[in-house]
Amino acid sequence: MQKLWGGAFAESTSDLVERFGQSIETDLNFWQEDIIGSVAHARMLGETGIISKEEAKALIDGLEKIHEEGPSYLKLDVEDVHTAIEFRLGEIVGPEIAGKLHTARSRNDQIATDTRLYVFNQFIRTQDEIKKLQGLLLELGRKYRADLMPGYTHQQRAQPITLGFHLMAHFWEFQRHGLRCERLLGGVNFSPLGSAALAGTSFPIDREMTAKELGFLGPIPNALDATSDRSYILDALHICALIMIDLSRISQELILWSGKEFGFVKLADSVTTGSSIMPQKRNPDMAELIRGRTARVISNWSTLAVTMKALPLGYNRDTQEDKPPLFDSLRKIRDSIQLVHQMLESANWQTERMAECTYGDFSTATDLADFLATTGMPFRQAHEIVGKVVRGCLERGLVLEDLTPESLAEIAPEVPAVALDRLSARESVDRRNSQGGPGRRAMDKQFEDAARVYETVGFPKLI
């Protein structure tokens, strides 16, 4: 196996050692970032006179050719992506000139630069995917703003809401995820390049120049910190885990709601699978896989956290293990966001069934208690009286909507008959116009706020 080191070694490493230390399989994910960083480094070497401008141009031209060729031209029987690119560069411009590319640079600052560029680029893409999902949620929220459904706490029917109101809750979840991504981008956007192995270099390099060319806000001030830090990857993995957690919650709702017991939604054939033995089955496998793979993404954060725990400053080979969980988590959230988008976009919402389920579930009991409180009755007393009303209905085989002035007077004579007007699910929803509620005026305001943040570049704070 070809390596960029070994001059001081009297014998070759064993095959097992070489195989165990290889990272080329995962490193290839950021072959473009490695080339981009190398181009900036080569240009700086030429501008500062560390190498001649002619040599710098030859290096840049060679690197650009490798970029045009793509990774298929790179040898894979090497230690890492840096080695693969440098050996290919040697084939193009000659090993003598290619060997000058690594002047004033170490693989330690090189890999840190590659990873920061990669994380930045990937989370720009993640923000785009989040925006697309938010756009769909906003569209569906408006479409189903008036369609009644049960609202749940403890997985028990609690108060009537609307499907649009429920979907908009997920819109705001992803607004927070977009904001987290923005904070990550601000923290990751500093350059380690030029820090060399850990203590900088005696060559007259220009770190500001390379940072600017690569789009960073500036160089990381301390070379030891620059080559040691992996906290930004932990931040990235944490965001991935949080995104997957919310995607798994949407997935769980779709799994439950598509079952006959709920019957709230029918998922399209394109996002479901069948059974090899039961021909009638329509399985929400994609939602289940998202739910299951959320555990993998959560564990990826934990894996790197445990790897970094108690590592002394300076590059340690342990940190080679930072990239597999990063690549895995990014791939999973991207696929999962797109799949949730497909499931929601193609879903056939059973709005009549949802509305039927708001009848007879005692979910307007709170409205009755609120009404009594408006008469001056302490809410705790109102709560107790309504509890008596509910118990009286259950004993008589009634639901709240079945109550008449006569039956109400028999159960709770202290409750005026006019209170019966409060027991409609539709009116219950329409009355809840406090900020953030499902009432019409409240939803008008929420849609206005949502449209404003959705149409704004980036992810501003909620309101």
C-alpha positions as CSV (number, residue, x, y, z in Angstrom):
1,M,0.0,0.0,0.0
2,Q,1.3,3.4,-1.0
3,K,2.0,5.9,1.9
4,L,3.2,9.4,2.3
5,W,5.6,8.4,5.1
6,G,8.0,5.6,6.1
7,G,11.5,6.9,5.4
8,A,12.5,6.4,9.0
9,F,11.1,2.9,9.2
10,A,13.4,-0.1,8.7
11,E,10.6,-2.5,7.9
12,S,7.1,-2.4,6.3
13,T,4.0,-2.5,8.4
14,S,2.0,-5.7,8.3
15,D,-1.0,-6.2,6.0
16,L,-3.3,-6.2,9.0
17,V,-1.9,-2.9,10.3
18,E,-2.3,-1.3,6.9
19,R,-5.8,-2.6,6.5
20,F,-6.8,-1.6,10.0
21,G,-5.5,2.0,9.5
22,Q,-7.0,2.6,6.1
23,S,-9.7,5.3,5.9
24,I,-9.9,5.7,2.1
25,E,-13.4,4.2,1.9
26,T,-14.9,6.9,4.0
27,D,-12.5,9.7,3.1
28,L,-13.6,9.6,-0.5
29,N,-16.8,11.3,0.6
30,F,-14.9,14.6,0.7
31,W,-12.5,14.2,-2.2
32,Q,-13.8,17.5,-3.7
33,E,-13.2,19.4,-0.4
34,D,-9.6,18.0,-0.3
35,I,-8.9,19.2,-3.8
36,I,-10.4,22.6,-3.1
37,G,-8.3,23.0,0.0
38,S,-5.2,21.9,-1.8
39,V,-5.8,24.4,-4.6
40,A,-6.0,27.3,-2.0
41,H,-2.9,26.0,-0.3
42,A,-1.0,25.7,-3.6
43,R,-2.0,29.3,-4.7
44,M,-0.8,30.6,-1.3
45,L,2.5,28.8,-1.6
46,G,3.1,30.5,-5.0
47,E,1.9,34.0,-3.8
48,T,4.2,33.9,-0.7
49,G,7.2,32.7,-2.7
50,I,7.5,29.5,-0.8
51,I,7.4,27.7,-4.2
52,S,7.6,29.4,-7.6
53,K,4.4,30.7,-9.2
54,E,5.1,28.3,-12.1
55,E,5.1,25.4,-9.7
56,A,2.0,26.6,-8.0
57,K,0.2,26.9,-11.4
58,A,1.3,23.4,-12.3
59,L,-0.1,22.1,-9.0
60,I,-3.4,24.0,-9.5
61,D,-3.8,22.8,-13.1
62,G,-3.1,19.2,-12.0
63,L,-5.6,19.4,-9.1
64,E,-8.3,20.9,-11.4
65,K,-7.7,18.0,-13.8
66,I,-8.2,15.5,-11.0
67,H,-11.5,17.3,-10.1
68,E,-12.6,17.0,-13.7
69,E,-11.7,13.3,-13.8
70,G,-13.6,12.5,-10.6
71,P,-12.7,10.0,-8.0
72,S,-12.8,7.0,-10.3
73,Y,-9.2,7.8,-11.4
74,L,-7.9,7.7,-7.8
75,K,-6.1,4.6,-6.5
76,L,-7.8,3.0,-3.6
77,D,-4.9,0.9,-2.4
78,V,-3.6,3.9,-0.3
79,E,-3.9,5.0,3.2
80,D,-6.4,7.9,2.8
81,V,-7.9,10.4,0.3
82,H,-4.9,12.8,0.7
83,T,-2.5,10.1,-0.4
84,A,-4.8,9.1,-3.3
85,I,-5.0,12.7,-4.6
86,E,-1.3,13.4,-4.2
87,F,-0.2,10.2,-6.0
88,R,-2.6,11.0,-8.9
89,L,-1.2,14.5,-9.0
90,G,2.3,13.0,-9.3
91,E,1.1,11.0,-12.3
92,I,-0.1,14.2,-13.9
93,V,2.6,16.8,-13.1
94,G,5.4,14.6,-12.0
95,P,6.3,13.4,-8.4
96,E,8.9,16.2,-7.9
97,I,6.4,19.0,-8.3
98,A,3.5,17.1,-6.7
99,G,5.7,16.6,-3.6
100,K,5.9,20.3,-3.1
101,L,2.1,20.6,-2.5
102,H,2.6,19.3,1.1
103,T,5.1,22.1,2.0
104,A,4.0,23.9,5.2
105,R,1.0,21.6,5.6
106,S,0.2,18.4,7.6
107,R,-2.5,15.9,7.1
108,N,-3.7,17.1,10.5
109,D,-4.7,20.5,9.4
110,Q,-5.6,19.2,6.0
111,I,-8.2,16.7,7.3
112,A,-9.6,19.3,9.7
113,T,-10.0,21.7,6.7
114,D,-11.6,19.1,4.6
115,T,-14.1,18.1,7.3
116,R,-15.1,21.7,8.1
117,L,-15.7,22.4,4.4
118,Y,-17.7,19.2,4.1
119,V,-19.8,19.9,7.1
120,F,-20.5,23.4,5.9
121,N,-21.5,22.3,2.4
122,Q,-23.7,19.4,3.7
123,F,-25.6,21.5,6.1
124,I,-26.3,24.1,3.4
125,R,-28.0,21.2,1.6
126,T,-29.7,20.1,4.8
127,Q,-31.2,23.6,5.2
128,D,-32.6,23.4,1.6
129,E,-34.2,20.1,2.4
130,I,-35.7,21.5,5.6
131,K,-37.1,24.5,3.7
132,K,-38.8,22.2,1.2
133,L,-40.4,20.2,3.9
134,Q,-41.6,23.4,5.7
135,G,-43.1,24.6,2.4
136,L,-45.1,21.4,2.1
137,L,-46.2,21.6,5.8
138,L,-47.3,25.2,5.3
139,E,-49.2,24.3,2.2
140,L,-51.0,21.4,3.9
141,G,-51.6,23.4,7.0
142,R,-53.5,26.0,5.0
143,K,-55.4,23.4,3.1
144,Y,-56.6,21.5,6.2
145,R,-56.9,24.5,8.6
146,A,-60.6,23.9,9.1
147,D,-60.7,20.1,9.2
148,L,-61.5,18.8,12.7
149,M,-59.5,16.1,14.4
150,P,-58.9,14.9,17.9
151,G,-56.0,16.5,19.7
152,Y,-54.1,14.1,22.1
153,T,-52.2,14.1,25.3
154,H,-50.9,10.9,26.8
155,Q,-52.1,9.3,23.5
156,Q,-55.7,9.9,24.8
157,R,-58.1,12.3,23.2
158,A,-57.9,15.6,24.9
159,Q,-59.3,18.6,23.0
160,P,-60.5,19.0,19.4
161,I,-58.1,20.7,17.0
162,T,-57.7,20.7,13.3
163,L,-55.4,18.8,11.0
164,G,-53.9,22.0,9.7
165,F,-53.1,23.1,13.3
166,H,-51.4,19.8,14.0
167,L,-49.3,19.9,10.8
168,M,-48.1,23.5,11.6
169,A,-46.7,22.2,14.9
170,H,-44.2,20.2,12.8
171,F,-43.5,23.3,10.6
172,W,-42.2,25.2,13.7
173,E,-40.2,22.1,14.8
174,F,-38.3,22.4,11.6
175,Q,-37.9,26.1,11.9
176,R,-35.8,25.4,15.1
177,H,-33.8,22.8,13.2
178,G,-33.0,25.3,10.5
179,L,-31.9,27.8,13.1
180,R,-29.7,25.2,14.7
181,C,-28.1,24.5,11.3
182,E,-27.4,28.3,10.9
183,R,-25.7,28.4,14.3
184,L,-23.6,25.3,13.3
185,L,-22.6,27.0,10.0
186,G,-21.4,30.1,11.9
187,G,-19.3,28.0,14.3
188,V,-17.8,25.6,11.7
189,N,-16.8,28.4,9.3
190,F,-13.2,29.0,10.5
191,S,-10.1,27.7,8.9
192,P,-7.6,25.2,10.4
193,L,-5.4,25.3,7.2
194,G,-1.9,26.4,7.9
195,S,-1.9,25.0,11.5
196,A,0.3,22.1,10.2
197,A,0.7,19.2,12.6
198,L,-0.1,21.2,15.8
199,A,2.2,24.2,16.1
200,G,2.1,26.0,12.8
201,T,5.1,26.3,10.5
202,S,8.3,28.3,10.0
203,F,7.4,29.0,6.4
204,P,6.0,32.5,5.7
205,I,2.4,31.3,5.0
206,D,-0.6,33.5,4.7
207,R,-3.5,31.9,6.6
208,E,-5.8,34.8,6.0
209,M,-5.4,34.3,2.2
210,T,-6.3,30.6,2.3
211,A,-9.2,31.2,4.7
212,K,-10.6,33.9,2.4
213,E,-10.3,31.8,-0.7
214,L,-12.1,28.9,0.9
215,G,-14.9,31.1,2.1
216,F,-14.1,30.8,5.8
217,L,-14.6,33.8,8.1
218,G,-11.0,33.6,9.2
219,P,-8.3,31.3,10.6
220,I,-8.7,29.5,13.9
221,P,-6.4,31.5,16.2
222,N,-4.6,28.6,17.9
223,A,-3.0,25.9,15.8
224,L,-3.2,23.2,18.5
225,D,-6.9,23.9,18.9
226,A,-7.4,23.9,15.2
227,T,-6.0,20.4,14.7
228,S,-7.6,18.9,17.9
229,D,-11.1,20.2,17.7
230,R,-14.0,17.9,16.7
231,S,-16.7,19.7,18.7
232,Y,-18.3,21.0,15.5
233,I,-18.8,17.4,14.3
234,L,-20.4,16.6,17.6
235,D,-22.7,19.6,17.1
236,A,-23.5,18.3,13.6
237,L,-24.3,14.9,14.9
238,H,-26.5,16.3,17.6
239,I,-28.5,18.3,15.1
240,C,-28.8,15.2,13.0
241,A,-30.1,13.3,16.0
242,L,-32.7,16.0,16.8
243,I,-33.9,16.1,13.2
244,M,-34.3,12.4,13.2
245,I,-36.2,12.4,16.5
246,D,-38.8,14.8,15.0
247,L,-39.0,12.8,11.8
248,S,-39.6,9.7,13.8
249,R,-42.4,11.4,15.6
250,I,-44.1,12.3,12.3
251,S,-43.4,8.7,11.1
252,Q,-45.0,7.3,14.3
253,E,-48.1,9.4,13.7
254,L,-48.4,8.1,10.1
255,I,-47.9,4.5,11.3
256,L,-50.7,4.8,13.9
257,W,-53.0,7.0,11.8
258,S,-52.8,4.7,8.8
259,G,-54.0,1.7,10.8
260,K,-57.7,0.7,10.8
261,E,-58.0,1.6,14.4
262,F,-57.5,5.3,13.6
263,G,-58.2,5.4,9.8
264,F,-57.0,9.0,9.6
265,V,-54.8,8.7,6.6
266,K,-54.1,6.4,3.7
267,L,-50.5,6.3,2.6
268,A,-49.7,6.0,-1.2
269,D,-48.6,2.8,-2.8
270,S,-45.3,4.6,-3.7
271,V,-44.3,4.9,-0.1
272,T,-45.6,1.6,1.3
273,T,-44.8,-2.1,0.8
274,G,-46.8,-5.3,0.8
275,S,-46.5,-8.7,2.6
276,S,-45.1,-11.9,1.1
277,I,-47.9,-13.9,2.7
278,M,-50.8,-11.5,3.4
279,P,-51.9,-9.9,0.1
280,Q,-54.2,-7.3,1.7
281,K,-51.4,-5.6,3.6
282,R,-50.2,-2.1,3.0
283,N,-47.2,-1.6,5.4
284,P,-45.8,1.8,6.3
285,D,-42.3,0.4,6.0
286,M,-40.6,3.7,5.2
287,A,-42.0,5.3,8.3
288,E,-41.0,2.3,10.4
289,L,-37.4,2.4,9.0
290,I,-37.1,6.1,9.8
291,R,-38.3,5.4,13.3
292,G,-35.8,2.6,13.6
293,R,-32.8,4.4,12.0
294,T,-33.3,7.3,14.4
295,A,-31.6,5.1,17.0
296,R,-28.6,4.7,14.7
297,V,-28.3,8.5,14.3
298,I,-28.6,9.1,18.0
299,S,-25.9,6.5,18.6
300,N,-23.6,8.1,16.1
301,W,-23.5,11.2,18.4
302,S,-22.8,9.0,21.4
303,T,-20.1,7.1,19.5
304,L,-18.1,10.2,18.7
305,A,-18.7,11.7,22.2
306,V,-17.2,8.6,23.8
307,T,-14.3,8.6,21.3
308,M,-13.4,12.2,22.1
309,K,-13.8,11.8,25.9
310,A,-10.5,12.4,27.6
311,L,-8.4,12.7,24.4
312,P,-5.4,14.9,25.1
313,L,-4.8,17.9,22.8
314,G,-3.0,17.3,19.6
315,Y,-4.1,15.0,16.8
316,N,-4.9,11.5,17.8
317,R,-5.7,8.7,15.4
318,D,-8.8,8.0,17.4
319,T,-10.4,11.0,15.6
320,Q,-10.2,9.1,12.3
321,E,-13.4,7.5,13.7
322,D,-15.2,10.9,13.5
323,K,-16.1,10.6,9.8
324,P,-18.1,7.3,9.5
325,P,-20.8,8.4,11.9
326,L,-20.9,11.9,10.3
327,F,-21.3,10.5,6.8
328,D,-23.9,7.9,8.0
329,S,-26.0,10.5,9.9
330,L,-26.0,13.0,7.1
331,R,-27.1,10.3,4.6
332,K,-29.9,9.2,6.9
333,I,-31.3,12.6,7.6
334,R,-31.3,13.6,4.0
335,D,-33.1,10.4,2.9
336,S,-35.5,10.6,5.8
337,I,-36.5,14.2,5.2
338,Q,-37.2,13.4,1.6
339,L,-39.2,10.3,2.5
340,V,-41.3,12.2,5.0
341,H,-41.9,14.8,2.3
342,Q,-43.1,12.1,-0.1
343,M,-45.3,10.4,2.5
344,L,-47.0,13.7,3.5
345,E,-47.3,15.0,-0.1
346,S,-49.0,11.8,-1.4
347,A,-51.1,11.1,1.7
348,N,-54.8,10.8,1.4
349,W,-56.2,12.4,4.6
350,Q,-59.5,10.9,5.8
351,T,-60.9,14.2,7.1
352,E,-64.4,12.9,7.6
353,R,-63.2,10.1,9.8
354,M,-61.1,12.6,11.8
355,A,-64.1,14.8,12.3
356,E,-66.3,11.9,13.4
357,C,-63.7,11.0,16.1
358,T,-64.2,14.3,17.8
359,Y,-67.8,13.3,18.6
360,G,-68.6,11.6,21.8
361,D,-65.0,11.7,23.2
362,F,-65.7,14.2,26.0
363,S,-63.0,16.4,24.5
364,T,-65.1,19.6,25.0
365,A,-65.3,19.1,28.8
366,T,-62.6,21.8,29.3
367,D,-64.8,24.2,27.3
368,L,-67.6,23.5,29.8
369,A,-65.3,24.2,32.7
370,D,-64.0,27.3,31.1
371,F,-67.6,28.6,30.6
372,L,-68.4,28.0,34.3
373,A,-65.2,29.9,35.2
374,T,-66.4,32.9,33.1
375,T,-69.5,33.1,35.4
376,G,-67.2,33.8,38.3
377,M,-67.0,30.3,39.6
378,P,-63.4,29.3,40.7
379,F,-61.9,27.0,38.0
380,R,-61.2,24.2,40.5
381,Q,-64.9,24.1,41.5
382,A,-65.8,24.2,37.8
383,H,-63.4,21.4,37.1
384,E,-65.0,19.3,39.8
385,I,-68.6,20.0,38.6
386,V,-67.7,19.1,35.0
387,G,-66.1,15.9,36.3
388,K,-69.5,15.1,37.9
389,V,-71.2,15.8,34.5
390,V,-68.8,13.4,32.7
391,R,-69.4,10.7,35.3
392,G,-73.2,11.2,35.1
393,C,-73.0,10.8,31.3
394,L,-71.0,7.6,31.5
395,E,-73.5,6.2,34.1
396,R,-76.4,6.9,31.7
397,G,-74.6,5.8,28.5
398,L,-74.6,9.4,27.2
399,V,-71.9,11.6,25.7
400,L,-71.7,15.4,26.2
401,E,-73.3,16.1,22.8
402,D,-76.4,14.0,23.9
403,L,-77.1,16.2,26.9
404,T,-80.4,18.0,27.0
405,P,-81.4,20.8,29.4
406,E,-83.4,18.1,31.3
407,S,-80.6,15.5,31.6
408,L,-78.1,18.2,32.5
409,A,-80.3,19.5,35.2
410,E,-80.7,16.0,36.6
411,I,-76.9,15.4,36.7
412,A,-75.7,18.9,37.7
413,P,-78.5,21.4,38.4
414,E,-75.9,24.1,39.2
415,V,-74.9,24.2,35.5
416,P,-77.1,26.4,33.4
417,A,-78.6,25.0,30.2
418,V,-77.0,27.7,28.1
419,A,-73.7,25.8,28.8
420,L,-74.8,23.2,26.3
421,D,-73.9,25.6,23.5
422,R,-70.2,25.1,24.5
423,L,-70.1,21.4,23.6
424,S,-69.6,21.5,19.8
425,A,-66.1,20.5,18.7
426,R,-66.3,23.1,15.9
427,E,-67.1,25.9,18.3
428,S,-64.5,24.7,20.7
429,V,-61.8,25.1,18.1
430,D,-63.1,28.4,16.8
431,R,-63.2,29.9,20.3
432,R,-59.5,29.1,20.9
433,N,-58.0,32.2,19.5
434,S,-55.3,32.8,22.0
435,Q,-51.9,33.2,20.3
436,G,-50.8,29.8,19.1
437,G,-54.3,28.3,19.2
438,P,-56.3,26.5,16.5
439,G,-59.0,29.2,16.2
440,R,-59.5,31.0,12.9
441,R,-58.0,34.3,14.0
442,A,-55.1,32.7,15.7
443,M,-54.4,30.5,12.7
444,D,-54.5,33.6,10.4
445,K,-51.7,35.1,12.6
446,Q,-49.8,31.8,12.7
447,F,-49.9,31.5,8.9
448,E,-48.8,35.1,8.5
449,D,-45.8,34.4,10.8
450,A,-45.0,31.1,9.2
451,A,-45.0,32.6,5.7
452,R,-42.7,35.4,6.8
453,V,-40.1,33.1,8.2
454,Y,-40.4,30.6,5.4
455,E,-40.0,33.3,2.7
456,T,-37.0,34.8,4.6
457,V,-33.5,33.7,3.5
458,G,-32.2,31.5,6.3
459,F,-34.1,30.7,9.4
460,P,-34.9,33.7,11.6
461,K,-36.1,33.2,15.2
462,L,-39.7,32.1,15.4
463,I,-41.4,35.4,15.5
